[in-house]
Every structure is written in C-alpha cells, then in structure tokens.
Amino acid sequence: MSSLALALVLTLSLAAVAAAQKAELNINIYGAGESRSFIALADPMATPSGDAPPLAAELQSLIRTNLSFLPFLGIVPREGVLGGSRLNGVTRENIDFRRFQLAGADYLMTTGWPNPGTVELRVYEAFGSNLVVGKAYAQVDKQSLPRVADKFCAALMEALTGSGEFFRSTLAFVRASGPGTNRNIYTVRPTGRELRQISNEEGACLSPSWSPNANSIVFSIVAERYHYLGLWQGGSVKKVRYPGNTVIAPDFTPSGQIAVSLTQKNQPDIFLLGADLQPQRPLVQDGSINVSPSFSRNGQAMAYVSDRFGSPHIFVRNLATGHDQRITYSGYNTDPSISPDGSLVAFTRMTGGGHRIYLYDIKTGREQQITFGPGSDEQPAFAPDNYFVAFSSSRSGSRQIYLTTRHGTEPIQVPTNGPAGFPAWGLTDAP
C-alpha cells in the first residue's frame, strides 16, 4: 500500500460544522457568471510550535503551483497580509483571521508538521472561520511530496466545488520523438509534472484515448506503409492492421470497448471492436465519411463527425435509439469531445482567423466560442470534471497544450517539454 494511503480526514472538532456549512461554502464553477475567490497560504510550522522541517517549503510551493491552475481561486500575495503570514498555531483558536480578511482572503490554508514525516493541512473560511477541509498525511518524504500536494488540492477543490478530478487526472498527448517525423504518446499531469514517454513507434502516433479504468491507452499509428491501431496496456504496445489501411481517432466506450473509424467499404465508418480488436458491429455506417467518436460517461450518447451534408459537421447519436441530433450547420467542424455528463460538446471550427474551439449546449441549443487565438486552437478534450477543457494551440508559435474551461477562461499552458497536441484525459488516481 502506498504511504499516501494513510491520508485521513482529520477528526477535528469543527468537522460537523464544516459539513453543515458545505452548501454555503461551495463555489459554483458550472453556472453562468463564475466568480473568483481568494485563498491565503499561512507559513508552514511545526506543531505545537517551532520551525517547519525542510520539506515544508517545497510542499508549500507545490500546492501554490497547483492552485495557480484554478481560474476560480486566486492566491493572496504573502506581502499583502498585514503582519505577515506566520501563525501562533494551525487550528482555529490560534488564528487571527482578521488580517487575512483585510488582505482579501476568502479562505486560509494552514500547514502543521507534528513531526518531520507527518503533515496536517487545513483550509478555513476566512469569514466565519469554518473548517472547509482537513487532511493528514503520514510517511511523507521528498519523493511523495507532489502526490501529497495533488491529493490535498483534489480534496480542497472537491470541498469547494463538488469535483476534485482535475488533480486526480493525467493527460495523454502526442509529441515529436527521435528523428524525422516520429511522434509518440506521452503522459503528464495537467500541472506539468510526471512527464513520461509510453510509446516508441516509427511513424506518427495520433489521437490517444484512455480506457475508463485508466489502465490502457488506444491510439492510431500512421507508419510509412500502413496504418495501425495501437494499444498500450502499461507496458508494450500491441499493433493491429485492418483491411482498407485506415485507422482514425479511436476512443474507448464507458464499458471499455474501443470504437474507431475504419474503411471496410468505400469510406471510413465508425465500428465497435470486440475483445479481439476486430470489428464487431458498425455504430455509424451510411456511405459518408464518419469519424472521431466521443462518448458520454453513461454510454448513451456519442458525438462524431460526418460529411453527409457536404462539409464536416458534428452530430450526437442516441446509441439506444440510433437517432442523430445535428448540432452544427455552418463552417468546417471537427474534433468533437462530449462532456462526461453528456450535456455539452466541445469541437473545432475553421474560421477566417484560424481554428477556434466552440461549445454546444445540447439541452438549450446554445453555441459559444471559448477560444480566440492567436494562431489556431484545435483538438479540445473535456476533463472528467465537465469543467476543464484541454486543447492544442499554435498561439505561442509551436503547437502546445493549453487548459481553458467551459466558460472560456484565459488559457494556461501545460508544460510538456516540447511541441505537443492531441490531449486526452484519464482519471488515473483514486479519491
């Protein structure tokens, strides 16, 4: 068992009060008119008193970096707190909340180290001093610090918004590797940590997709002579060829099967594969080009691209009835990503100023542009929390991966150590 498995909810006297206050403390990140709150980070300290161990400053820095990715939560500058950020203690009765209120903080984080290998992290409401979240982590060492930061930030985001999946996720993406045009699959945390290469293929790997249990990644491989389906399962990559030599944009269904566009007749159609990775049955087959399936979490809806009316447009298919809902009527539209809850579809549209990311609300029929360049913005991917949207963009010159939200907040770049594209989210960590 991992040392972080000892992460526990602190049994503090204010826990019941925090639960009672949860509805009032929640930040609504899904509704219109998203507001921004602010959090102050008190200096870490040994408890009951004294200086914190050497690991404390590094953990504080990791948490600060994590929180900087949250557009709804700003960080109060340390110098903005009158009297400084050092506390007499890390629990409510030892904290003067007034100076943090005056600095504009809505929340206050405290960090206590009872011993060099154990840390207690708490966040309080600055006005009212209610406990929002409290966690303790044992057997903490330098190697485990990034995961401690991720686990705590996930717990904090969940307490504030009802969803902490951002810090429990990993992005798969495509990046150049080796000589020539070789492009392979890499993974990275959305904050830029834990970068690793997981494939080493000759040719261009494209369009990765995580399995629901995050144990596998499927992708297409365009090699010199053939196209392949690639399947990584924690080690080596299995490659499969198909008649027609076309393998486009595979995606996992919620049940763990793979859907992919293959040319079995004259045009690419979307097929569901069996356990042997061979076509089991068509999901869309009508004589037009049908590609890029994307599934809602409950498996009831599939967004995809079809050129049945001329140029590429986005459709959403009810998989129970086979009924299609057309959601785009103008322009050149590609790269659909349906939100896990099935309520929204993000997609790419070609405009006069370059490609841009749009969002379509399936219930209301409302369409909204959420990226504005410069350069071209493509390949959107909804995060498991239905809030964040990753996409690739050439706005900085070379193509990189950025994060925005369903509201179109200012994009922030994901560090990938090189040009990158085709982002895909996997929920890789347990709560």
C-alpha positions in Angstrom: 0.0 0.0 0.0 1.3 3.5 -0.9 2.4 5.7 2.0 -0.2 8.2 0.9 -2.9 5.6 1.6 -2.7 6.9 5.2 -4.2 10.2 4.1 -7.1 10.7 6.6 -9.8 13.2 7.2 -8.8 14.9 10.4 -11.1 14.3 13.3 -11.4 17.9 14.3 -14.0 19.5 16.5 -15.2 21.6 13.6 -15.8 18.8 11.2 -19.6 18.7 11.9 -19.8 22.5 11.4 -17.9 22.2 8.1 -20.4 19.6 6.9 -23.3 21.8 7.9 -21.7 24.8 6.1 -20.8 22.9 2.9 -23.7 24.1 0.8 -22.9 27.7 1.7 -19.1 27.3 1.0 -19.4 25.7 -2.4 -18.1 27.7 -5.4 -20.4 27.1 -8.4 -17.9 26.6 -11.3 -20.6 25.3 -13.7 -23.2 28.1 -13.8 -23.0 31.4 -15.7 -21.2 34.3 -14.1 -18.5 32.3 -12.5 -16.9 34.4 -9.7 -13.4 34.3 -8.3 -12.5 33.7 -4.6 -9.1 34.1 -2.9 -7.1 31.9 -0.6 -4.1 32.9 1.6 -1.4 30.4 2.5 -0.1 30.7 6.0 3.5 29.9 6.7 4.0 26.2 7.5 5.1 25.5 11.0 6.0 22.6 13.3 3.2 21.8 15.8 2.5 22.7 18.5 5.3 25.2 17.9 8.6 25.8 16.2 10.1 25.8 12.7 8.8 23.5 10.0 11.1 20.8 8.5 13.0 21.3 5.3 10.2 19.6 3.2 7.7 22.2 4.3 8.7 24.9 1.9 8.8 22.5 -1.1 5.3 21.2 -0.3 4.0 24.8 0.1 5.5 25.6 -3.4 3.9 22.6 -5.0 0.4 23.4 -3.5 0.8 27.0 -4.7 1.6 25.9 -8.2 -1.3 23.5 -8.2 -3.7 26.2 -7.1 -2.5 28.6 -9.8 -4.2 26.3 -12.4 -7.6 27.0 -10.8 -9.2 30.1 -12.5 -11.9 30.4 -9.8 -9.3 30.6 -7.0 -6.7 33.4 -6.7 -3.8 33.3 -4.2 -3.3 36.3 -1.9 0.3 37.5 -2.1 2.2 36.9 1.1 3.3 40.5 1.3 -0.3 41.6 1.1 -1.1 40.2 4.6 -0.6 42.9 7.3 1.6 41.5 10.0 2.7 38.6 7.8 1.5 35.0 7.3 3.1 33.4 10.3 0.6 31.9 12.8 0.7 31.1 16.5 -1.0 27.8 15.7 -2.7 25.9 12.9 -6.1 25.5 14.4 -9.0 27.9 14.6 -8.5 29.1 18.2 -4.9 30.1 17.5 -5.6 32.1 14.3 -6.2 35.8 13.9 -8.4 35.7 10.8 -8.9 39.5 10.6 -5.6 40.2 9.0 -6.3 37.7 6.3 -9.8 39.1 5.8 -8.2 42.6 5.3 -5.9 41.1 2.7 -8.9 40.0 0.7 -8.8 36.3 1.5 -12.0 34.2 1.4 -10.1 31.1 2.6 -7.0 30.4 4.7 -4.8 27.4 4.4 -2.7 26.3 7.4 0.1 23.7 7.4 1.3 21.9 10.5 4.1 19.3 10.9 3.7 17.3 14.1 6.9 15.5 13.1 9.2 15.6 10.0 7.3 12.8 8.3 3.7 13.9 9.0 1.8 17.0 7.7 -1.6 18.3 8.6 -3.3 20.6 6.1 -6.4 22.6 6.8 -8.4 25.2 4.9 -10.7 27.5 6.8 -13.3 30.1 5.7 -11.7 33.4 6.5 -15.0 35.0 7.4 -16.7 32.7 9.9 -13.6 30.5 10.5 -15.5 27.4 9.5 -13.3 24.4 8.5 -13.6 23.6 4.8 -11.3 20.6 4.6 -8.7 19.0 6.8 -6.3 16.2 5.8 -3.3 14.5 7.4 -0.6 12.6 5.5 1.9 10.3 7.1 5.2 8.8 5.9 5.8 11.9 3.8 9.2 12.2 2.1 10.6 14.2 -0.7 9.5 11.7 -3.4 5.9 11.7 -2.2 5.5 15.5 -1.9 4.0 16.0 -5.4 1.3 13.4 -4.7 0.6 14.8 -1.3 0.0 18.2 -3.0 -2.2 16.6 -5.6 -4.3 14.7 -3.1 -4.8 17.7 -0.9 -5.7 20.0 -3.8 -8.1 17.4 -5.1 -9.8 17.3 -1.6 -9.9 21.1 -1.4 -11.3 21.5 -4.9 -13.9 18.9 -4.2 -14.9 20.6 -0.9 -15.3 23.9 -2.7 -16.9 22.9 -6.0 -18.0 19.3 -5.6 -15.4 18.0 -8.0 -11.7 17.2 -7.5 -11.0 15.2 -10.6 -8.6 17.7 -12.1 -5.8 16.8 -9.6 -6.6 13.1 -9.9 -6.1 13.1 -13.7 -3.3 12.5 -16.2 -3.1 13.8 -19.8 -2.0 11.6 -22.7 -0.8 13.5 -25.7 1.4 13.4 -28.8 4.9 14.8 -29.0 7.7 14.6 -31.5 10.3 12.0 -30.6 13.5 10.9 -32.2 14.5 11.7 -35.8 12.3 12.7 -38.7 8.6 12.7 -38.4 8.3 10.2 -35.5 5.6 11.2 -33.0 4.8 9.2 -29.9 2.5 9.1 -26.9 3.5 10.8 -23.7 1.7 11.3 -20.4 1.9 14.2 -17.9 -0.1 15.6 -15.0 -2.2 18.6 -16.1 0.1 20.8 -13.9 3.2 19.6 -15.9 4.7 17.0 -13.5 5.5 13.4 -14.1 6.2 13.6 -17.8 6.9 10.2 -19.4 7.0 8.6 -22.9 4.9 5.5 -23.2 5.3 4.5 -26.9 8.3 4.3 -29.2 6.9 3.7 -32.7 8.2 4.5 -36.1 5.8 7.0 -37.7 3.2 9.3 -36.2 1.1 8.2 -33.3 -2.2 10.2 -33.1 -5.4 10.6 -31.2 -4.8 8.9 -27.8 -7.7 7.9 -25.6 -7.7 6.5 -22.0 -9.7 3.4 -21.0 -12.3 4.1 -18.3 -10.1 2.3 -15.7 -7.0 4.3 -16.9 -5.0 1.1 -17.4 -4.8 1.4 -21.2 -4.4 4.0 -23.9 -5.6 3.4 -27.5 -4.3 5.5 -30.4 -3.7 5.3 -34.2 -0.3 4.9 -35.8 0.4 6.3 -39.3 3.6 4.5 -40.4 5.4 4.7 -43.7 3.4 2.0 -45.4 0.5 1.1 -43.1 -1.9 2.5 -40.6 -2.3 0.6 -37.3 -4.4 0.7 -34.1 -2.0 0.9 -31.1 -3.0 -0.3 -27.7 -0.7 0.4 -24.7 -1.6 -1.5 -21.5 1.0 -0.4 -19.0 4.0 -1.8 -20.9 4.5 -2.7 -24.5 2.3 -1.5 -27.4 0.1 -4.0 -29.3 -0.4 -3.1 -33.0 -3.3 -4.2 -35.3 -3.7 -3.7 -39.0 -7.1 -3.7 -40.8 -8.2 -4.1 -44.4 -8.5 -0.7 -46.1 -5.5 0.7 -44.3 -7.4 3.4 -42.5 -7.4 3.8 -38.7 -8.8 7.1 -37.5 -9.4 8.6 -34.0 -10.1 5.6 -31.7 -12.0 6.1 -28.4 -12.9 3.9 -25.5 -16.6 3.4 -24.7 -17.6 3.6 -21.0 -17.8 -0.2 -20.9 -14.2 -0.5 -22.0 -14.7 -1.4 -25.7 -12.9 0.5 -28.5 -14.7 2.4 -31.2 -12.7 3.5 -34.2 -13.2 4.7 -37.8 -12.1 2.0 -40.3 -12.6 1.8 -44.1 -14.4 -1.5 -44.6 -16.1 -0.3 -47.8 -15.5 2.9 -49.7 -15.5 5.5 -46.8 -14.4 5.4 -43.1 -17.2 4.4 -40.8 -17.3 4.0 -37.0 -17.1 0.5 -35.8 -17.2 -1.1 -32.3 -14.4 -3.6 -31.8 -14.6 -6.8 -29.9 -12.2 -8.2 -27.3 -10.0 -9.5 -30.2 -9.8 -5.9 -31.5 -11.7 -6.9 -34.7 -14.8 -5.1 -35.9 -17.8 -6.4 -34.0 -20.5 -4.1 -35.5 -20.9 -0.7 -37.0 -22.0 2.3 -34.9 -22.4 4.6 -37.9 -22.3 3.3 -41.5 -24.1 5.3 -44.2 -21.8 5.8 -47.2 -20.4 9.2 -45.9 -17.2 9.8 -44.0 -17.8 9.2 -40.3 -15.0 9.7 -37.8 -14.0 10.8 -34.3 -16.4 9.2 -31.9 -16.6 10.6 -28.4 -18.8 9.0 -25.7 -20.7 10.4 -22.6 -19.9 8.7 -19.3 -23.2 6.8 -19.2 -22.7 5.4 -22.7 -26.0 6.8 -24.0 -24.6 9.5 -26.4 -21.8 9.6 -29.0 -20.6 12.7 -30.7 -18.9 12.3 -34.0 -18.1 14.0 -37.3 -19.9 13.2 -40.6 -19.7 14.8 -44.1 -23.1 13.5 -45.1 -24.3 17.1 -45.9 -21.1 18.1 -47.7 -18.6 19.7 -45.3 -17.8 18.1 -41.9 -20.4 18.6 -39.2 -20.9 17.4 -35.7 -23.7 15.0 -34.7 -24.7 13.4 -31.5 -26.2 9.9 -31.7 -28.5 8.4 -29.1 -27.0 4.9 -29.0 -30.2 3.4 -27.7 -32.4 4.6 -30.5 -29.9 5.4 -33.3 -31.4 8.9 -33.6 -28.9 11.6 -34.7 -29.0 15.2 -33.5 -27.1 17.6 -35.8 -25.5 20.3 -33.8 -23.5 22.4 -36.4 -24.9 24.0 -39.5 -22.2 26.2 -40.8 -18.4 26.1 -41.3 -15.9 23.3 -41.2 -16.3 21.4 -37.9 -14.1 18.6 -36.4 -12.7 17.1 -33.2 -15.8 16.7 -31.1 -15.5 16.0 -27.4 -18.7 15.3 -25.4 -18.6 16.2 -21.8 -18.7 13.2 -19.4 -22.2 14.2 -18.2 -23.4 14.4 -21.8 -24.6 18.0 -21.6 -22.0 19.8 -23.8 -19.9 19.2 -26.9 -16.7 21.0 -27.5 -15.4 21.0 -31.1 -13.1 22.7 -33.5 -14.4 25.1 -36.2 -12.3 26.6 -39.0 -12.7 30.4 -39.1 -11.1 33.2 -41.1 -8.7 33.8 -38.3 -7.7 30.2 -37.8 -9.3 27.3 -36.0 -11.2 28.0 -32.8 -12.9 25.9 -30.0 -16.6 26.1 -29.7 -19.1 24.7 -27.2 -22.6 23.5 -27.9 -25.2 23.0 -25.1 -27.3 20.0 -26.1 -30.2 21.0 -23.9 -30.5 24.6 -24.9 -29.0 24.5 -28.4 -26.8 27.5 -27.5 -23.4 27.7 -29.2 -20.5 29.6 -27.6 -16.9 30.3 -28.8 -14.5 29.6 -25.9 -11.0 30.2 -27.5 -9.9 33.2 -29.5 -6.3 32.6 -30.7 -3.9 33.9 -31.8 -2.8 31.0 -34.0 -5.1 28.0 -34.3 -6.9 26.2 -31.5 -7.8 22.6 -32.1 -8.4 19.1 -30.6 -10.5 20.0 -27.5 -10.8 17.4 -24.8 -13.2 17.6 -21.8 -11.8 16.8 -18.4 -13.6 14.2 -16.2 -15.0 17.1 -14.1 -17.0 18.6 -17.0 -15.3 21.9 -16.3 -11.8 22.0 -17.7 -11.1 21.7 -21.5 -7.6 20.8 -22.8 -6.8 21.8 -26.4 -3.8 22.2 -28.6 -2.8 25.6 -30.0 -0.1 27.3 -32.1 -0.7 30.7 -30.3 2.9 30.7 -28.9 4.5 29.6 -32.3 5.0 25.9 -31.9 1.9 23.8 -31.0 1.4 23.3 -27.3 -1.3 22.1 -24.9 -3.4 24.6 -23.0 -6.2 24.5 -20.5 -9.4 26.6 -20.5 -12.8 25.9 -19.1 -16.4 25.5 -20.3 -16.7 29.3 -19.7 -13.7 30.2 -22.0 -11.4 31.4 -19.2 -7.9 32.6 -20.1 -5.9 29.6 -21.3 -2.9 28.4 -19.3 -0.2 26.3 -20.9 0.6 22.7 -19.7 4.4 22.2 -19.6 5.3 19.3 -22.0 8.9 20.0 -22.7 8.3 20.3 -26.5 5.6 20.8 -29.1 2.5 18.8 -28.3 -1.0 18.0 -29.4 -4.0 15.6 -29.2 -4.6 15.9 -25.4 -6.8 13.2 -23.7 -7.7 13.0 -20.1 -7.5 9.9 -17.9 -8.8 9.6 -14.3 -5.8 7.8 -13.0 -5.9 8.4 -9.2 -8.4 7.1 -6.7 -10.2 9.7 -4.4 
